[in-house]
Amino acid sequence: MRYLPYLFLLILSSCSYTAKVTDGATAIDRKQYDVAVDMLKREFKKAKSRKEKGEIALNLGIALRETEDDAAAIDWFQTAYDNNAGPPALREKAAALKRLERYEEAIQVYTDLGFEIGSKYEFRKDISGAELAMAYKEAEEAGKPRPFTVAATDFNTRQADYAPVVFEDRLIFTSDRSASSGEETFKWTGRGFTDLFIVDPQARGASVDAFDARLNTEDHEGTPAFSADGAYMIFTRCASPAKKEDAWCGLYRSERVGEGWGPAKQLPFIKNGINYMHPALSADGKRLYFSALMEDGWGGYDIYVSNLQDSGEWGDPILMNRAINTQGNEQFPSLDGDTLYFASDGLEGLGGLDIFRTYPMANGRFSAPKNLGPPVNSGADDFGFTILRREGSGLEATMTGYFSSARSGGAGSDDIYAYTRRVIPPPPEDPTPIVYRNVLDVTVVEKIYEDPADPKSRVLGVKPVPNATIIASIGEQSRTVNTNAEGILSLVLVDDQNYSFRAEREEYLVAEGRFSSRDLPRDPEAPEQRYELELELEKIFRNQEVVLKNIYYDFEESFIREDAQPTLNELTALLNRNPDIRIELGSHTDCRGPKAYNQNLSQARAQAAVDYLINQGVAADRLTARGYGKDQPIEDCLCDRCTEEEHQRNRRTTFRILD
């Protein structure tokens, strides 16, 4: 996972950089990775047991990974595995090897891991991506021409420089270099917060300047998009709505005022509690593309488009289709006319985010996304593709521009690279008639627990569930089929249909999923496309406590806060999918305070959760409320020596399936 200066994949909590940290594990928990490194190295030297050494080494590897020192992280992940940290340590080692483009070693580790956890399925995409990278390398060695040549720019620093955008022949990019605004240190990276910077990329040794003092603040700013006439810009800002509240990333608009820029205003469709980022504007200014993590998405971050209304406001976001969005992350969209470039870790790639290209065809559908391949894409994250200019025409045309990458060998954690693209003549046309075919592989999986009898134990991965029942529906029509021995149901898709799937198996909770075949590509260069959908069945563990995350209460209060409602809504959906189960909702306090008071408070909190579910339509006779007070802590610490994090983990809301 990349850190927040990439402006994706996380919610930045204000406590990450305001609360005091005294040990490495707490630093990791608060995402203060730069702080954690030295702490964990000292703690490892003092550790006595193998278990303790394994836990510290794994955390140290993660801290080095997040501060972009994969070469050192690999050794610590191996040390963690040698000290009983288990398969998660090897998984991390394999991913680091892949980012460093040591593909053969990565494939071997992934293969060994599959045998160890009992699921070769878990690492199939990691292995296929490494094999693809090796195939590219073999093609290059065989003399096959590459369309791209790349070189690092001379204005990269030891910090993060990324997401270049061309504006009036100059380059605007995002960076946490030392010249960024504010005096606070972002303890994830040990560097500053991100700002926008400007440089003339064609002038060797040109100075890099802050883009605009009125837009750069002590919060994170980055990834801008400019209207074609330069009259306004839309950019990403990640800020807390109030002190000691979580920071969320939103899209902001600023108008050109003389040689500068006016106050930034958040776009009207932005909702609290959702991360929006990476805007891109069409040349006519009527479409705004961006990346967001929303409940209606296909999984991870997805690319959305908003259309400009007659009122001058941007309309509600529209989710782009499954030809582009996957169950992984799609981010950093950019436009060249009607051609869309974007980064994805869900499509087959060389490792991390890869840059893909798609465009609308004559039939109105987008073409199948094409991986730009090396040297643009690498084993690390590659993203933020932009075009500076074209020269020539036809097969002699060249295109120049920039992109960003976290590949090893650069000046800093992320660097900006210049590229030149030459058109390679296409191969002769195949006279064979084209047959278009879209196939969906629906795989039913279940979690692999470190202790198969304990759902609270560490999850090692997932494995297919053979012979599971799937009810596949298209509109009012449905049919019931079973998965094969590999847990897969393969369907040839009918165009422009909405599919829904329900997976069932005895002693498992029902799982549901959906897929849309609307506007899937009919691309002559890739007439057959395969898509994947995972349905994850949860094994029923009766009378086993499951902690509900993100349910918190105000001090000495029992009412359900707004931030707890999404988790309870998910529980409501689970109960609706499984109408035959009854559950107990339990509430626990920490160890502080009188026993009777804690007992009454916990009972009131459990009852409040039950009442919320009843108001959502769940039958009351399926629900039981029970307050446990402070009698069942999950943290093994003396009350007056527990950390605030341990107290918080003891203050939990749980459910258990009764029958």
C-alpha positions as CSV (number, residue, x, y, z in Angstrom):
1,M,0.0,0.0,0.0
2,R,1.2,3.4,-0.9
3,Y,1.2,6.4,1.5
4,L,-1.1,9.4,1.4
5,P,0.9,11.7,-0.8
6,Y,-0.3,9.5,-3.7
7,L,-3.7,10.7,-2.4
8,F,-5.3,7.3,-2.5
9,L,-6.2,4.3,-0.5
10,L,-6.5,5.7,3.0
11,I,-8.1,7.9,5.5
12,L,-5.6,10.1,7.3
13,S,-6.5,10.3,11.0
14,S,-5.4,13.5,12.8
15,C,-4.0,11.4,15.6
16,S,-1.4,10.0,13.2
17,Y,0.6,13.1,13.7
18,T,-0.5,14.7,17.0
19,A,-0.4,11.9,19.5
20,K,2.8,10.8,21.2
21,V,4.2,7.4,20.2
22,T,6.4,5.4,22.5
23,D,6.8,2.0,20.8
24,G,7.2,0.7,17.3
25,A,3.9,-1.3,17.2
26,T,1.9,1.9,18.1
27,A,3.8,3.9,15.4
28,I,2.8,1.3,12.8
29,D,-0.8,1.3,14.0
30,R,-0.9,5.1,13.6
31,K,0.9,5.0,10.3
32,Q,3.9,6.8,11.6
33,Y,6.2,4.6,9.5
34,D,9.2,6.9,9.5
35,V,9.1,7.1,13.3
36,A,8.7,3.4,13.6
37,V,11.9,2.3,11.8
38,D,14.5,3.3,14.4
39,M,12.1,2.2,17.3
40,L,11.7,-1.2,15.9
41,K,15.4,-1.8,15.2
42,R,16.1,-1.0,18.9
43,E,13.2,-3.2,20.0
44,F,14.4,-6.1,17.9
45,K,17.8,-6.1,19.6
46,K,16.2,-6.4,23.0
47,A,13.6,-9.0,22.0
48,K,14.1,-12.4,23.7
49,S,11.5,-14.8,22.3
50,R,11.2,-15.9,18.6
51,K,7.6,-14.8,18.6
52,E,8.5,-11.3,19.7
53,K,11.3,-11.1,17.2
54,G,9.0,-12.3,14.4
55,E,6.3,-9.6,15.2
56,I,8.9,-6.8,15.4
57,A,10.7,-7.9,12.2
58,L,7.3,-8.0,10.3
59,N,6.5,-4.5,11.5
60,L,9.9,-3.3,10.6
61,G,9.6,-4.7,7.1
62,I,6.2,-3.0,6.7
63,A,7.7,0.3,7.9
64,L,10.6,0.0,5.4
65,R,8.1,-0.9,2.7
66,E,6.0,2.2,3.4
67,T,9.1,4.4,3.5
68,E,10.2,2.9,0.1
69,D,13.1,0.8,1.1
70,D,12.1,-2.5,-0.4
71,A,15.6,-3.9,-0.6
72,A,16.0,-3.7,3.2
73,A,12.4,-4.8,3.8
74,I,13.0,-8.1,2.0
75,D,15.6,-9.2,4.6
76,W,13.3,-8.2,7.5
77,F,10.4,-10.1,6.0
78,Q,12.5,-13.2,5.7
79,T,13.7,-12.7,9.3
80,A,10.1,-12.4,10.4
81,Y,9.2,-15.7,8.7
82,D,12.2,-17.4,10.2
83,N,10.9,-16.3,13.6
84,N,7.4,-17.8,13.2
85,A,5.6,-14.7,11.7
86,G,4.0,-17.1,9.2
87,P,2.8,-16.8,5.6
88,P,2.0,-13.0,5.8
89,A,5.8,-12.3,6.1
90,L,6.5,-14.3,2.9
91,R,3.6,-12.6,1.1
92,E,5.2,-9.3,1.9
93,K,8.6,-10.6,0.8
94,A,7.2,-11.8,-2.6
95,A,5.5,-8.4,-3.2
96,A,8.7,-6.6,-2.5
97,L,10.7,-8.8,-4.9
98,K,8.1,-8.1,-7.6
99,R,8.3,-4.4,-7.0
100,L,12.1,-4.7,-7.4
101,E,11.5,-6.7,-10.6
102,R,13.1,-9.8,-9.3
103,Y,10.3,-11.8,-10.9
104,E,11.7,-15.3,-10.9
105,E,12.4,-15.1,-7.2
106,A,8.9,-13.6,-6.6
107,I,7.2,-16.4,-8.6
108,Q,9.0,-19.1,-6.5
109,V,8.0,-17.4,-3.2
110,Y,4.4,-17.1,-4.4
111,T,4.4,-20.7,-5.5
112,D,5.7,-21.9,-2.1
113,L,3.1,-19.7,-0.3
114,G,0.3,-21.3,-2.3
115,F,1.4,-24.8,-1.1
116,E,1.9,-23.6,2.5
117,I,-1.6,-22.0,2.9
118,G,-3.3,-24.6,0.7
119,S,-4.5,-22.3,-2.1
120,K,-2.7,-21.7,-5.3
121,Y,-5.7,-19.6,-6.3
122,E,-4.7,-16.9,-3.8
123,F,-1.5,-15.9,-5.7
124,R,-2.6,-16.6,-9.3
125,K,-2.7,-12.9,-10.4
126,D,0.7,-12.1,-8.7
127,I,2.3,-15.0,-10.6
128,S,0.7,-14.1,-14.0
129,G,1.8,-10.5,-13.7
130,A,5.4,-11.6,-13.0
131,E,5.2,-14.0,-16.0
132,L,3.9,-11.1,-18.2
133,A,6.8,-9.0,-17.2
134,M,9.2,-11.8,-18.0
135,A,7.5,-12.2,-21.4
136,Y,8.0,-8.5,-22.2
137,K,11.7,-8.9,-21.2
138,E,12.1,-11.9,-23.5
139,A,10.5,-10.0,-26.4
140,E,13.0,-7.1,-25.9
141,E,15.9,-9.5,-25.8
142,A,14.6,-11.0,-29.1
143,G,14.8,-7.6,-30.7
144,K,11.1,-6.7,-30.8
145,P,10.9,-2.9,-30.9
146,R,9.4,-0.9,-28.1
147,P,7.4,2.2,-28.8
148,F,8.5,4.1,-25.6
149,T,11.9,5.4,-24.4
150,V,12.0,7.0,-21.0
151,A,14.4,9.0,-18.8
152,A,14.2,10.6,-15.4
153,T,13.8,14.4,-15.3
154,D,16.5,16.6,-13.7
155,F,14.1,18.2,-11.2
156,N,13.4,15.1,-9.2
157,T,14.4,15.2,-5.5
158,R,14.9,12.7,-2.7
159,Q,11.3,13.3,-1.7
160,A,8.2,12.3,-3.6
161,D,7.6,14.1,-7.0
162,Y,4.6,12.7,-9.0
163,A,1.4,13.2,-11.0
164,P,2.7,15.7,-13.6
165,V,0.1,17.8,-15.6
166,V,0.9,20.1,-18.5
167,F,-0.4,23.7,-18.2
168,E,0.6,26.4,-20.6
169,D,3.8,24.5,-21.7
170,R,4.8,24.1,-18.1
171,L,4.5,21.2,-15.8
172,I,2.5,21.3,-12.6
173,F,3.2,18.4,-10.3
174,T,2.7,17.2,-6.7
175,S,5.5,16.9,-4.2
176,D,6.3,16.8,-0.5
177,R,9.7,18.3,-1.0
178,S,11.2,20.6,1.7
179,A,9.7,23.7,0.1
180,S,6.2,22.6,0.7
181,S,3.9,24.7,3.0
182,G,3.7,24.2,6.7
183,E,6.1,23.2,9.4
184,E,4.5,19.9,10.5
185,T,6.2,16.7,9.6
186,F,4.0,13.9,8.0
187,K,5.1,11.1,10.2
188,W,4.2,8.4,7.7
189,T,7.1,9.5,5.5
190,G,9.1,11.8,7.8
191,R,8.7,14.5,5.2
192,G,6.4,17.4,4.6
193,F,2.8,17.6,3.4
194,T,2.2,17.7,-0.4
195,D,1.8,20.9,-2.4
196,L,1.6,21.8,-6.0
197,F,4.8,23.0,-7.8
198,I,5.6,24.4,-11.3
199,V,8.6,24.0,-13.6
200,D,9.5,24.6,-17.2
201,P,10.4,21.0,-18.2
202,Q,12.2,22.1,-21.4
203,A,14.7,24.4,-19.7
204,R,17.6,22.4,-18.3
205,G,18.2,23.3,-14.7
206,A,15.1,25.4,-14.5
207,S,14.0,26.4,-11.0
208,V,11.0,24.7,-9.4
209,D,8.6,27.1,-7.7
210,A,5.5,26.8,-5.5
211,F,2.5,26.9,-7.8
212,D,0.3,29.3,-5.8
213,A,0.5,30.4,-2.2
214,R,-3.3,30.8,-1.9
215,L,-3.9,27.2,-2.9
216,N,-1.0,25.5,-1.2
217,T,-1.9,25.1,2.5
218,E,-0.7,23.0,5.5
219,D,-3.0,20.2,4.3
220,H,-2.3,17.9,1.4
221,E,-2.8,19.4,-2.1
222,G,-2.2,17.7,-5.4
223,T,-3.2,16.2,-8.7
224,P,-4.7,19.2,-10.6
225,A,-6.7,19.4,-13.8
226,F,-7.1,22.6,-15.8
227,S,-9.8,23.8,-18.2
228,A,-8.8,24.1,-21.8
229,D,-8.9,27.9,-21.6
230,G,-7.0,28.0,-18.3
231,A,-9.9,29.9,-16.6
232,Y,-10.3,27.4,-13.7
233,M,-8.7,24.3,-12.2
234,I,-10.0,21.4,-10.2
235,F,-7.6,19.7,-7.7
236,T,-7.4,17.4,-4.7
237,R,-7.2,18.5,-1.1
238,C,-7.1,16.3,1.9
239,A,-8.2,18.1,5.0
240,S,-10.0,17.5,8.3
241,P,-13.4,19.2,8.6
242,A,-12.7,20.0,12.3
243,K,-9.9,19.6,14.8
244,K,-9.2,16.0,15.9
245,E,-11.4,14.6,13.1
246,D,-10.4,12.3,10.2
247,A,-9.1,14.0,7.0
248,W,-10.9,13.2,3.8
249,C,-9.8,13.9,0.3
250,G,-12.2,16.0,-1.9
251,L,-12.2,17.8,-5.2
252,Y,-12.0,21.6,-5.1
253,R,-12.4,24.3,-7.8
254,S,-10.4,27.5,-8.1
255,E,-10.9,30.3,-10.6
256,R,-8.0,32.1,-12.4
257,V,-7.6,35.7,-11.0
258,G,-5.0,37.6,-13.0
259,E,-1.8,35.7,-12.7
260,G,-2.9,33.9,-9.6
261,W,-5.8,31.8,-8.4
262,G,-8.8,32.5,-6.2
263,P,-10.2,30.8,-3.1
264,A,-10.9,27.0,-3.5
265,K,-14.5,25.8,-3.2
266,Q,-15.4,22.1,-2.8
267,L,-17.5,20.6,-5.7
268,P,-21.2,20.3,-4.8
269,F,-21.5,16.5,-5.2
270,I,-18.8,15.7,-2.6
271,K,-20.1,13.8,0.4
272,N,-18.6,13.5,3.8
273,G,-16.8,10.3,4.6
274,I,-15.8,9.5,1.0
275,N,-12.4,10.0,-0.6
276,Y,-12.4,11.7,-4.1
277,M,-9.2,12.5,-6.0
278,H,-7.3,12.7,-9.3
279,P,-9.5,14.9,-11.4
280,A,-9.3,15.0,-15.2
281,L,-11.3,17.4,-17.5
282,S,-12.3,16.8,-21.1
283,A,-11.2,19.3,-23.7
284,D,-14.7,20.7,-24.0
285,G,-15.0,21.1,-20.2
286,K,-18.2,19.0,-20.1
287,R,-16.9,15.9,-18.4
288,L,-15.0,15.5,-15.2
289,Y,-13.3,12.1,-14.6
290,F,-11.9,11.2,-11.1
291,S,-11.2,8.4,-8.8
292,A,-13.2,7.6,-5.7
293,L,-14.0,4.9,-3.1
294,M,-17.7,4.6,-2.9
295,E,-20.2,1.9,-1.9
296,D,-21.6,1.6,-5.4
297,G,-18.2,0.8,-6.9
298,W,-16.9,-2.5,-8.2
299,G,-14.2,-2.8,-5.6
300,G,-11.4,-0.6,-4.3
301,Y,-11.1,2.8,-6.0
302,D,-13.0,3.2,-9.2
303,I,-13.1,5.8,-12.0
304,Y,-16.3,8.0,-12.2
305,V,-17.4,10.7,-14.6
306,S,-19.5,13.7,-13.8
307,N,-21.3,15.7,-16.6
308,L,-21.6,19.4,-16.5
309,Q,-25.3,20.5,-16.1
310,D,-27.0,23.4,-17.8
311,S,-27.0,25.1,-14.4
312,G,-23.2,25.1,-14.5
313,E,-22.9,22.6,-11.7
314,W,-21.4,19.1,-11.9
315,G,-23.9,16.3,-11.9
316,D,-23.9,13.2,-9.7
317,P,-21.0,10.9,-10.4
318,I,-21.6,8.0,-12.8
319,L,-19.6,4.8,-12.3
320,M,-17.6,3.8,-15.4
321,N,-18.2,0.2,-16.5
322,R,-16.4,-3.1,-15.8
323,A,-14.3,-2.8,-18.9
324,I,-12.3,-0.2,-17.0
325,N,-13.1,-0.7,-13.3
326,T,-12.1,-3.9,-11.5
327,Q,-12.3,-5.3,-8.0
328,G,-8.8,-3.7,-7.5
329,N,-8.0,0.1,-7.7
330,E,-8.3,2.3,-10.7
331,Q,-6.9,5.8,-10.3
332,F,-5.1,8.8,-11.9
333,P,-7.2,9.2,-15.0
334,S,-5.9,11.6,-17.7
335,L,-7.2,12.5,-21.1
336,D,-5.8,13.0,-24.6
337,G,-8.8,14.0,-26.7
338,D,-11.2,11.2,-26.2
339,T,-8.4,8.7,-25.2
340,L,-8.4,7.8,-21.5
341,Y,-5.2,6.9,-19.6
342,F,-5.5,5.5,-16.1
343,A,-3.6,3.4,-13.5
344,S,-4.8,0.1,-12.2
345,D,-3.7,-2.7,-10.0
346,G,-6.7,-4.8,-10.8
347,L,-6.0,-5.4,-14.5
348,E,-3.1,-7.7,-15.4
349,G,0.1,-5.8,-14.9
350,L,3.8,-6.0,-14.0
351,G,3.3,-5.1,-10.3
352,G,1.6,-2.4,-8.3
353,L,-0.2,0.2,-10.4
354,D,0.3,0.0,-14.2
355,I,-0.7,2.6,-16.8
356,F,-3.4,1.6,-19.3
357,R,-4.9,3.2,-22.3
358,T,-8.5,3.0,-23.7
359,Y,-10.6,5.0,-26.1
360,P,-14.1,5.1,-27.5
361,M,-14.5,3.1,-30.7
362,A,-16.9,3.6,-33.6
363,N,-19.5,1.4,-31.9
364,G,-19.5,3.9,-29.0
365,R,-17.9,1.5,-26.5
366,F,-14.4,1.9,-25.0
367,S,-11.7,-0.4,-26.3
368,A,-10.3,-3.1,-24.1
369,P,-7.7,-1.4,-21.8
370,K,-4.1,-1.8,-23.1
371,N,-1.1,-2.1,-20.8
372,L,1.5,0.4,-22.0
373,G,4.2,-2.2,-21.1
374,P,7.8,-1.5,-20.1
375,P,9.7,0.8,-19.9
376,V,6.7,2.9,-18.9
377,N,5.4,0.2,-16.5
378,S,7.6,-1.5,-14.0
379,G,7.4,-3.8,-11.0
380,A,6.6,-0.8,-8.8
381,D,3.7,1.8,-9.0
382,D,3.5,3.6,-12.3
383,F,0.8,6.3,-12.7
384,G,0.0,9.9,-13.7
385,F,0.5,9.8,-17.5
386,T,0.3,13.1,-19.3
387,I,1.1,14.3,-22.9
388,L,3.2,17.4,-23.7
389,R,3.1,17.5,-27.5
390,R,3.1,15.6,-30.8
391,E,5.5,16.0,-33.7
392,G,5.0,14.7,-37.2
393,S,2.0,12.7,-38.6
394,G,1.1,9.2,-39.4
395,L,3.5,6.4,-38.8
396,E,6.3,8.9,-38.4
397,A,4.6,10.8,-35.5
398,T,6.2,11.0,-32.1
399,M,4.6,11.9,-28.8
400,T,6.4,13.3,-25.8
401,G,5.2,13.6,-22.2
402,Y,5.7,12.6,-18.6
403,F,4.6,10.1,-16.0
404,S,5.5,9.2,-12.5
405,S,6.9,6.0,-11.0
406,A,8.1,4.5,-7.7
407,R,10.6,2.2,-9.5
408,S,14.0,1.6,-7.9
409,G,17.0,3.6,-9.2
410,G,15.3,7.0,-9.0
411,A,16.3,10.0,-7.1
412,G,13.5,9.8,-4.5
413,S,10.6,7.8,-3.3
414,D,8.6,8.8,-6.4
415,D,10.0,10.4,-9.5
416,I,8.8,12.0,-12.7
417,Y,10.0,10.5,-16.0
418,A,9.9,12.0,-19.5
419,Y,9.0,9.6,-22.4
420,T,9.0,9.7,-26.1
421,R,6.6,7.4,-28.0
422,R,7.2,6.3,-31.6
423,V,4.4,4.7,-33.5
424,I,5.2,1.0,-34.3
425,P,3.7,-0.1,-37.6
426,P,0.8,-2.6,-36.9
427,P,1.1,-6.2,-38.0
428,P,-0.8,-7.3,-41.2
429,E,-4.5,-7.7,-40.7
430,D,-5.9,-11.2,-40.1
431,P,-8.6,-11.9,-42.6
432,T,-10.3,-14.4,-40.2
433,P,-13.8,-13.2,-39.3
434,I,-14.0,-11.7,-35.8
435,V,-16.1,-13.5,-33.1
436,Y,-16.7,-11.3,-30.0
437,R,-17.0,-13.1,-26.7
438,N,-17.1,-11.8,-23.1
439,V,-16.7,-14.4,-20.3
440,L,-17.3,-13.9,-16.6
441,D,-15.6,-16.3,-14.1
442,V,-17.5,-16.3,-10.9
443,T,-15.4,-17.8,-8.1
444,V,-16.8,-18.7,-4.7
445,V,-14.1,-18.5,-2.0
446,E,-13.7,-18.7,1.7
447,K,-11.1,-17.3,4.1
448,I,-8.2,-19.4,5.2
449,Y,-7.7,-18.9,9.0
450,E,-4.5,-19.5,10.7
451,D,-6.5,-21.4,13.3
452,P,-9.4,-23.1,11.3
453,A,-11.6,-23.2,14.4
454,D,-11.1,-19.5,15.4
455,P,-12.5,-16.7,13.1
456,K,-10.6,-14.1,15.2
457,S,-7.3,-15.7,14.1
458,R,-5.1,-14.3,11.3
459,V,-6.5,-14.6,7.8
460,L,-3.8,-16.1,5.5
461,G,-5.7,-15.8,2.2
462,V,-8.7,-17.3,0.5
463,K,-9.4,-20.6,-1.3
464,P,-12.1,-21.7,-3.7
465,V,-15.2,-23.5,-2.4
466,P,-16.0,-26.4,-4.7
467,N,-19.5,-27.5,-5.4
468,A,-21.1,-24.3,-4.0
469,T,-24.5,-23.4,-5.2
470,I,-24.9,-20.2,-7.2
471,I,-28.2,-18.6,-8.1
472,A,-27.6,-16.4,-11.1
473,S,-30.2,-13.8,-12.0
474,I,-30.8,-11.6,-15.0
475,G,-33.8,-9.4,-14.4
476,E,-36.7,-11.6,-13.5
477,Q,-35.0,-14.8,-14.8
478,S,-32.7,-16.9,-12.7
479,R,-31.1,-20.3,-12.7
480,T,-29.3,-22.4,-10.1
481,V,-26.0,-24.0,-10.9
482,N,-23.0,-25.4,-8.9
483,T,-19.4,-24.3,-9.1
484,N,-16.8,-26.8,-10.4
485,A,-14.0,-28.5,-8.4
486,E,-12.1,-25.2,-8.6
487,G,-15.0,-23.2,-7.2
488,I,-15.6,-21.5,-10.5
489,L,-18.7,-20.9,-12.6
490,S,-17.9,-19.5,-16.1
491,L,-20.6,-17.7,-18.0
492,V,-20.6,-16.3,-21.6
493,L,-22.2,-12.9,-21.0
494,V,-25.1,-11.4,-22.9
495,D,-24.5,-7.8,-23.8
496,D,-26.0,-4.9,-21.8
497,Q,-27.3,-6.9,-18.9
498,N,-27.2,-6.5,-15.1
499,Y,-26.3,-9.8,-13.4
500,S,-26.7,-10.7,-9.8
501,F,-25.3,-13.7,-8.0
502,R,-26.1,-15.4,-4.7
503,A,-23.7,-18.1,-3.4
504,E,-24.9,-20.6,-0.8
505,R,-23.5,-23.6,0.9
506,E,-24.6,-25.5,4.1
507,E,-23.0,-24.1,7.2
508,Y,-22.0,-20.8,5.5
509,L,-23.5,-17.4,5.4
510,V,-24.9,-16.4,2.0
511,A,-22.8,-14.1,-0.2
512,E,-24.0,-11.9,-3.0
513,G,-22.4,-10.0,-5.9
514,R,-23.3,-8.2,-9.1
515,F,-21.8,-7.6,-12.5
516,S,-22.9,-5.4,-15.4
517,S,-22.1,-6.3,-19.1
518,R,-23.3,-2.8,-20.2
519,D,-20.9,-1.3,-22.8
520,L,-18.3,-3.9,-22.5
521,P,-15.8,-3.5,-25.4
522,R,-16.1,-5.1,-28.8
523,D,-12.5,-4.5,-29.7
524,P,-11.2,-6.1,-32.9
525,E,-7.7,-6.2,-31.4
526,A,-9.0,-8.2,-28.3
527,P,-12.3,-9.9,-29.3
528,E,-12.4,-12.2,-26.3
529,Q,-12.3,-10.6,-22.8
530,R,-12.5,-12.4,-19.5
531,Y,-13.7,-10.8,-16.2
532,E,-13.7,-12.0,-12.7
533,L,-16.1,-11.8,-9.8
534,E,-15.4,-13.2,-6.3
535,L,-18.2,-14.3,-3.9
536,E,-16.8,-14.8,-0.4
537,L,-18.7,-17.2,1.8
538,E,-18.3,-16.8,5.5
539,K,-18.2,-20.0,7.5
540,I,-20.7,-20.1,10.4
541,F,-18.9,-20.2,13.7
542,R,-21.7,-20.5,16.3
543,N,-21.2,-18.8,19.6
544,Q,-17.9,-17.3,18.5
545,E,-17.5,-13.5,19.1
546,V,-17.0,-11.3,16.0
547,V,-15.9,-7.7,16.6
548,L,-17.9,-5.1,14.7
549,K,-15.4,-2.4,13.6
550,N,-15.9,1.3,13.7
551,I,-18.7,1.3,16.3
552,Y,-17.8,4.0,18.9
553,Y,-19.9,5.8,21.5
554,D,-19.6,9.2,23.0
555,F,-18.2,9.3,26.5
556,E,-20.8,7.9,29.0
557,E,-23.4,7.8,26.2
558,S,-25.2,4.9,24.5
559,F,-26.8,6.4,21.4
560,I,-25.7,5.2,17.9
561,R,-23.4,7.8,16.3
562,E,-23.6,8.6,12.6
563,D,-20.1,7.1,12.0
564,A,-21.3,3.7,13.4
565,Q,-24.3,3.4,11.1
566,P,-22.5,2.0,8.0
567,T,-21.2,-1.0,10.0
568,L,-24.7,-1.6,11.4
569,N,-26.2,-1.2,7.9
570,E,-23.8,-3.9,6.7
571,L,-24.9,-6.2,9.5
572,T,-28.5,-5.5,8.5
573,A,-27.8,-6.6,5.0
574,L,-26.1,-9.8,6.3
575,L,-29.2,-10.6,8.4
576,N,-31.5,-10.0,5.4
577,R,-29.4,-12.3,3.3
578,N,-29.6,-15.0,6.0
579,P,-33.1,-14.9,7.4
580,D,-32.8,-18.1,9.4
581,I,-30.0,-17.0,11.8
582,R,-30.4,-15.3,15.2
583,I,-27.6,-13.2,16.7
584,E,-26.6,-11.7,20.0
585,L,-25.3,-8.2,20.0
586,G,-22.8,-7.6,22.8
587,S,-21.1,-4.5,24.2
588,H,-18.0,-4.4,26.3
589,T,-16.4,-1.5,28.3
590,D,-12.8,-1.0,29.3
591,C,-11.6,-1.8,32.8
592,R,-12.0,1.7,34.2
593,G,-14.9,2.7,36.4
594,P,-17.3,0.9,38.8
595,K,-18.4,-2.5,37.7
596,A,-22.2,-1.9,38.1
597,Y,-22.0,1.4,36.1
598,N,-20.1,-0.3,33.3
599,Q,-22.6,-3.2,33.2
600,N,-25.5,-0.8,32.9
601,L,-23.7,1.3,30.3
602,S,-22.8,-1.7,28.1
603,Q,-26.3,-3.1,28.3
604,A,-27.7,0.2,27.1
605,R,-25.2,0.3,24.3
606,A,-26.0,-3.2,23.1
607,Q,-29.7,-2.4,23.3
608,A,-29.2,0.8,21.2
609,A,-27.5,-1.4,18.5
610,V,-30.4,-3.8,18.6
611,D,-32.9,-1.0,18.4
612,Y,-31.1,0.4,15.3
613,L,-31.3,-3.0,13.6
614,I,-35.0,-3.3,14.4
615,N,-35.6,0.2,12.9
616,Q,-33.9,-1.1,9.8
617,G,-36.5,-3.8,9.5
618,V,-34.8,-6.8,11.3
619,A,-37.3,-8.8,13.3
620,A,-36.9,-8.3,17.1
621,D,-37.1,-12.0,17.8
622,R,-33.8,-12.6,15.8
623,L,-31.9,-10.2,18.1
624,T,-30.6,-10.3,21.7
625,A,-28.8,-7.5,23.5
626,R,-26.2,-8.3,26.1
627,G,-23.9,-6.0,28.1
628,Y,-20.7,-7.6,29.4
629,G,-19.4,-4.6,31.2
630,K,-15.7,-4.9,31.8
631,D,-15.7,-8.7,32.6
632,Q,-14.3,-10.0,29.2
633,P,-11.3,-7.8,28.1
634,I,-9.5,-9.0,25.0
635,E,-6.2,-7.2,25.9
636,D,-4.0,-8.8,28.5
637,C,-2.8,-5.8,30.4
638,L,-3.1,-4.5,34.0
639,C,-5.8,-1.9,34.1
640,D,-3.6,1.0,35.2
641,R,-1.0,0.0,32.7
642,C,-3.2,-0.4,29.6
643,T,-2.4,2.0,26.8
644,E,-5.3,4.0,25.4
645,E,-5.3,1.8,22.3
646,E,-5.7,-1.3,24.5
647,H,-8.6,0.4,26.3
648,Q,-10.1,1.2,22.9
649,R,-9.9,-2.4,21.7
650,N,-11.6,-3.5,25.0
651,R,-14.4,-1.1,24.4
652,R,-15.9,-3.1,21.5
653,T,-19.3,-4.1,20.1
654,T,-19.6,-7.7,19.0
655,F,-22.1,-10.1,17.5
656,R,-22.3,-13.9,17.7
657,I,-24.5,-16.3,15.8
658,L,-26.7,-18.2,18.2
659,D,-28.4,-20.6,15.8
